[in-house]
Amino acid sequence: MRITRVGFGAWAIGGGDWAVGWGAQDDAASIRAIRHAVERGINWIDTAAVYGLGHSEALVREALAPLGSEERPYIFTKGGLTWSAKDRMANPRRTGAPDSLRRELEQSLRRLGVECIDLYQMHWPAGDGTPLELYWQTLLDFKREGKVRAIGLSNHGLAALQDAEAIGHVDTLQPPFSAIRRDAANDLLPWCEAHDTGVIVYSPMQSGLLSGRFDAARAAQLGADDWRSRNAEFAAPQLNRNLALAEALKPVAERHGATVAAVAVAWTLAWPGVTGAIVGARSAAQVDGWLGAATLELDRDDMEEIADAIALSGAGTGPALPQEDGELPKNLLG
């Protein structure tokens, strides 16, 4: 699959009535946002069964229903998180049992209205005692059966990648990665580049903090049904550091005639090993706010300026600048 540098992220459109929601959403606006992204050239959508407890996948299907097979973007989704219909606000369970994964896959196929999912990912490491070897083999079976085209891991560490690769190739990894949350650059990005594993990073704007449109007043107004209201990055002292970094991105954006959001996303795309970035939107206007990242190329001077801003702000953790020579650590080349 040849994917565009940015893809549409469908987490937020799942709604607010579940444990990790983004507050109430306008479904009609969400559908318009997806269609607008596709019309503007985005050729992949990343969702998950758990987003809105099935609601996000259903909206993706509705948004793409008018499109023919030649116009339809790639659809990526995830399994391995299950929930109880009796308590929507309970935290989803991390489930790796093969029979559960198979049920989840069939349900996702029905909700999405497709016969084959382009990329199916294990959302989190299993928490039910199922070993990685068993759930990764299950995903390999899905691929062999033709139910999915490619398989990947989301939110898994280096050891898990290495163990899975020994069983069958890991097509993709989906880690969190932004100018605030940079730890994936320590080991995951180099490993994936060395092993021909595609990387689609999520939250490149750190869930809106680096959008250029977020401030302390907005953080204070986040509702109880928005998971960000309970996240340390959206409260002092981290919030102050994060907003200082967002402010420091403005001169770079002005130089390129781009938005701060586009710069934040393009920063992730400038790292060796990153294939694409998942960017969420709940309206067509939000799509237009970051779409420029698809063509924005940050040079070394830009990256060094941002690295200096990261150091000055004290925001986040992890490397702030790619190695100039592109060499990989020897212990990751095996």
N, C-alpha and C positions, 0 to 999 in steps of 0.2 A: 504494500500500500504506500502510495506517495501522498503524504499528508501535508496540509498547509502548516506554516510555522505556528499559527495559533488555532485553537479549537474552542468550541463553545462548551462551557462548563455548566451543567444542569443541576448542581447541588441546591442552590438557593431557590430555584423555582419549585422545589418540592413542597414549600409551604412551611408554616410555623407550628403546626399541631403535631409535632413529634419531638423526640429528645434533643436532636441536634439541628433544629430548624433555624431559619433566618427571619422569622416573623411572617405575618400574613402576606400573601402574594396575590397579584392580579393574574389569573391564568390567561386571560385574553392577551395581556401585555407580554407575558412570557412566550406565548405562541408566536406573537408578532416578532419578538426578539430573535427567536430561533430562525424564523423564515427570513428575517432581515439579514442575519449573519450568513445564511446560505446564499442569499441573493448577492451578497457582497463578496462571495468567493470562498468562505470557510467551508472546508469539505469533511469535517468530522465533529461529532458531538460526543462528549463524555458524560455519562450519567451513572447511576447505580440503583439497584433494586431498593436499597434502604432509603434513598432520598425521598422524603415524604411518604415512606412506606408504600412504595409502588407508584405514587402520584407523578413523580418526575418522569418515569418511563412512559406512563400513559400520555403525558403532555407531549413528550418527544414524538410519540406515534401520531398524535393528532396534528402536530405541527407539520410533519412530513407527509401526511396522508395525500395531499394534492400532487405530490411530486412523483414522476415516473422513476423507474429503476435507474435510468441514466443520470437523473438529476439528484438522486438521494445521496446525502453525505454518508460517510462511514459512521456506524454507530458502535460506540464502545460502552460497555457497562461492567458491573462488578457484582460478585456474590460473596457469600461467606458471612453475612450479617443477617440474622433472623430476628423476628419480633413477635410480640403477642398482640392480636387484634383487640384484646380486652383492655390493654393498657398502652395506649399509643405513646405516652410520655416516658415509659420505661426505657432504659438504655438497651439498645439492640445487643444481642448475644453474638459473640464471635464463634461461628460454627464451621468446622471443617469436615464433618462426617460426609462421606461420599454420597449417601442417599439424600441427605439434606441439600448438598450442592446440586445434585441432579434435579431435585424438585425446584430449587431456586432458578436454575437455568431454564427449565421448561416454562416457569411462570414469567420470566423475563422475555422469553421468545413470544409468548402470548401477548403480554402487555405492549411490547414494541411492535408487534404485528409483522415479524420477520421470520424466515425459516433458518437463517444463519446469522449469528452475531459476529461482527467484524473483529472485535477484540474483547475477550472476556478475562477479567482480572480478579484475583483473590484480594478482597478489599483490605483485610488485616490478617495478621497471623492468627491462627485458630486459638481459641481460649477454652475449648472443650476437651482438650487432651489429644486431639487428632494430630499425629505427627505430620510435619511438612511433607515428608515423602509420600504420604497417603493422599493428602489433598492436592498436591501438585500432580501426582499421577492421574488423579481424577480429571484435572483440567487437560492433561495430555490426551486422555481418552476422549474428551469432548471434541478436541481438535481432530483426532483420528477419525471420529465418527462423522465429521463434517458439520457439526452443530455450531462450531465457531471457527473463524479463520486463523486467529492468532490468540495467544494466551500470555498473561503477564501477572506480575505481582505489584501490589500497591502497599505502601507503608511497611515494607519489609527491609531488614538490614542486610549488611554485607554477608554475614554467615548464612543467612537464609538463601540469598542469591546463589552463593557457591554450592550449597547443598542441592538446590533445585536444578542448577545447571548440570550437575553430575547425573541427574535422572533424565532430563530432556531440556532442550534449549528454552531459555527464558526470552521470549520475543520482546517484552517491554517491561519497564519498571515505571511506576508512578510514585515519586516521592514529593513531599512538600519542599518547595524551594523558592526563595525570594531574597531580596537584598537584606531582609531582616532574619530570615531563617535559612542559613547558608550551609548547614552541616552536611548536606548531601555532597557538597564539593570535596569533602575530606576523602571519601572512599567510594561512594556509590557511582558518581559520574565517571571517574577514571575506570572503574571496573567495567561499567556498561560499555564505555567506548572501546575498551580492550577486548570485549567479548561479543561485539556486534549486537548488543541489546539496546533497543530504542528506549529513549527516556522522554516521557511526557510529564512535565512537572505541574503540580497543582498549587494554587494560591500564590501565583507570582506577584500579586499586588498585596499579599498578606491580608486577604479577606477585606480589602478596601482601604487599609491603612496607607498604602502607597498610591492611591488613586489620584491624589492631589485635590480631592474634594471632601476629605474627612478632617474633622477637628474635634477638640475636646468636648464641645457642646453636643455634637452629634453622638459621641461615645456615651455621654451621660444620659442620652435619651433612648438608648437601646432598650427595647422591651424585654421582659422576662422570657418571651417566646423566641428570642434571638440568642443563639448560643454565644455570640460574641460578648454579651453582657456579663458572662461568667468567665471570660478568658483574660489571663493576666496581661496579654499584649494590649488590651483595650483599657487598661487602668494604670494609674501612676504606680511606679515611676517609668515602666516600660512605654506607656503611651506617649509621654513627653519625648522620649528618645526617638520613638518611631516617627512621630510627627515632625521632629527636627530633621530627620533623614528625608522625609517626603518633601519638606521645604527646600532642602539642598538639591533636589532633583530638578527644580524649576529652571535654573540657568541652562542645564543640559537640554531640557525640553525646548526652551526658547531658541537655542542655537540651531536645533534641528527642525524648528517649526512643528513640533509635536506636542502631545499632551504629556503630563507627568505620568499618567497611567501607561501610555505607550512606552515611555522610557523604562519604567519599572519592569514591564514585561520583556522588553528588548534586552534588559540587563541579564535576565535568566537565559535568554536565547544566545547570548554571546559566549556562554561557557561551553568548552569542548565537551562533547558527549550528550548535550541536550538536543533532542529532536524537535520538540514542540512544547508549547505551553497551553495549559487549560485555563481559560479565562471566563469567569462567570458574568452573566448579565441578566437583568430582569426587565429590560426595555431596549428598544431599538437604539435609543440615544446612548445608552451605556455601551452597546456594541461599538458604535461609532467612536466612543471615547478611547477605546484601546485597539481598534482595528489597525491603526497605523504601525503597531509593533511588528506586523507581518512583513513590512518592508524597511523598517528602521534598523540600520546597521550602526552600532556604537563602535567607535574606534578605540585604540589603546588609550588615547588621551582622555576620552570620555570615561572609560572604565577606571582609570587612575583617579580622576576627579571624584567619581562616585566612591571609590575605595577610601579616599581621604575623608569624604563626608560620613561614611560608615564609622570610621575610626573616631571622628570628632563627635558624632552623635552618641556613640556607645550603644547603638541599637543592635540587638540580636547577637548571634554567635556563628562562628564558622569563617572560612577563608573569604576575603573580600575581593580578591583579584586572581584571575586565572594565571597559571604559570605561562610566561611569555614563550618559552621554547616548546610547550606542549608535551614535555616528557611525562611519562607515567611512572609512579613509584614502582620499584622493582617487585615488591611483594604483591602487586595487583596484576602482574602480567602472566601469571601461571595459567 
